[in-house]
Amino acid sequence: MFVEFEMERLQSLYENEVKYNLSDSGNHPLSMNDLMSAEEIKEILNMEIYYGYTTGDPKLLSAIASWYPGEINADNVLVTNGSAEANFLIGWTLVEPGDEVVMVLPNYMQVPGLAKNLGASVKTIRLKESLGWHLDLDELASVVNKKTKLLSICNPSNPTGAVMTDEEMKSIAAIADKHGAYIHSDEVYRGSELDGNETKSFVHFYDRSLISCGLSKSFAHPGLRIGWLVASPKVIQSVWTRKDYTTLCASVISQEIGTKIMTLPTRKKILGRSSKMLRENLVLFQDWVNSHGELFTFVPPRAGGMAFVGYNMNINSTELVHKLRVEQSVLIVPGDCYGMDGYLRFGIGANQDYLAEGLDRVSACIKSLGY
Ligand SMILES: Cc1ncc(COP(=O)(O)O)c(C=O)c1O
């Protein structure tokens, strides 16, 4: 049976219908006027809208590669339509019916659903709230074995905002290496660490890693639909043969804007803005959590525009989310989308006034439930 992508469907149905969309996990988007000079905008207006390179504009490939210092160059990068396409192509390239894959949960949930739809046998391992949403590495070592084709992680983590240490990444790479498994690391929240210390990419720890990333979250430009894949040139070539069957190329206009975003000093400026916004918004969010006494359990995120909280209320998470949506016109993500009823994911990357008003409305809903 086809596995639907519950969270994306929930967002597609309602995110543009509510007054306060707190289901988004990125930073409040920037406009072209925020990003570019009048001269640069004029250049874009004069562009002829050809097809682009199917692998990505060479200028953009180099700008992306420069964010992965060391051995990585343009041959290691493939530009996609959002990191969602990168994730899809990774699954489609690597996973064949009957393959065993290991998924670290919770995560964005695209790859687990995709792997099942591709006929894989999916084994799961859960991040532990008691470990600050980190992995029990002994447990991981007991789950990965010689049958494991692919281990898929999301770092920084959606929905928890946890960030792996270098040591953890080294240990995970060693576990995968022992059995020759590939590692897929979805790193779309890299660069929006609240303390400004950029998480290292998995590509620096393991040769057989495939990284998906993009401009939608830390870089605050989801509507450009620019994503990418970083891997060995051999894997990139293999993924490219699949990409010929999907979207051919990314929009040339988006790639032009994306090149500006990924080139210094703009890249640093945008990431600095994201980290600062999230730092400030987390203070507001933490105050809001505290104002509800013992109602929530909360491990604050280290990166990404999300806060994942457990709640002590006698109501199913999906039911609560629809009550909120209908009565207060606020959208958040129910833990059910992650197979974790009793939890809620709040987007905290919006402008402060908007976030504050949205949270007030959540409080009103909670009050109406008698808590
Ligand atoms: C972890 C993760 N990966 C990928 C995506 C897809 O994002 P996009 O295709 O906009 O880059 C999302 C979106 O929420 C996400 O949270």
Ligand as a Chemical Component Dictionary entry (heavy atoms), coordinates in Angstrom:
data_LIG
# 
_chem_comp.id                   LIG 
_chem_comp.type                 NON-POLYMER 
_chem_comp.pdbx_formal_charge   0 
_chem_comp.three_letter_code    LIG 
# 
loop_
_chem_comp_atom.comp_id 
_chem_comp_atom.atom_id 
_chem_comp_atom.alt_atom_id 
_chem_comp_atom.type_symbol 
_chem_comp_atom.charge 
_chem_comp_atom.model_Cartn_x 
_chem_comp_atom.model_Cartn_y 
_chem_comp_atom.model_Cartn_z 
_chem_comp_atom.pdbx_ordinal 
LIG C1 C1 C 0 14.608 17.836 6.974  1  
LIG C2 C2 C 0 13.938 18.350 5.739  2  
LIG N1 N1 N 0 14.393 17.957 4.542  3  
LIG C3 C3 C 0 13.853 18.397 3.404  4  
LIG C4 C4 C 0 12.781 19.271 3.413  5  
LIG C5 C5 C 0 12.229 19.751 2.116  6  
LIG O1 O1 O 0 12.585 21.063 1.929  7  
LIG P1 P1 P 0 12.884 21.771 0.526  8  
LIG O2 O2 O 0 12.513 20.827 -0.559 9  
LIG O3 O3 O 0 12.077 22.992 0.539  10 
LIG O4 O4 O 0 14.359 22.047 0.544  11 
LIG C6 C6 C 0 12.258 19.697 4.644  12 
LIG C7 C7 C 0 11.095 20.606 4.694  13 
LIG O5 O5 O 0 10.497 20.855 5.709  14 
LIG C8 C8 C 0 12.859 19.229 5.831  15 
LIG O6 O6 O 0 12.426 19.612 7.037  16 
# 
loop_
_chem_comp_bond.comp_id 
_chem_comp_bond.atom_id_1 
_chem_comp_bond.atom_id_2 
_chem_comp_bond.value_order 
_chem_comp_bond.pdbx_ordinal 
LIG C1 C2 SING 1  
LIG C2 N1 SING 2  
LIG C2 C8 DOUB 3  
LIG N1 C3 DOUB 4  
LIG C3 C4 SING 5  
LIG C4 C5 SING 6  
LIG C4 C6 DOUB 7  
LIG C5 O1 SING 8  
LIG O1 P1 SING 9  
LIG P1 O2 DOUB 10 
LIG P1 O3 SING 11 
LIG P1 O4 SING 12 
LIG C6 C7 SING 13 
LIG C6 C8 SING 14 
LIG C7 O5 DOUB 15 
LIG C8 O6 SING 16 
# 
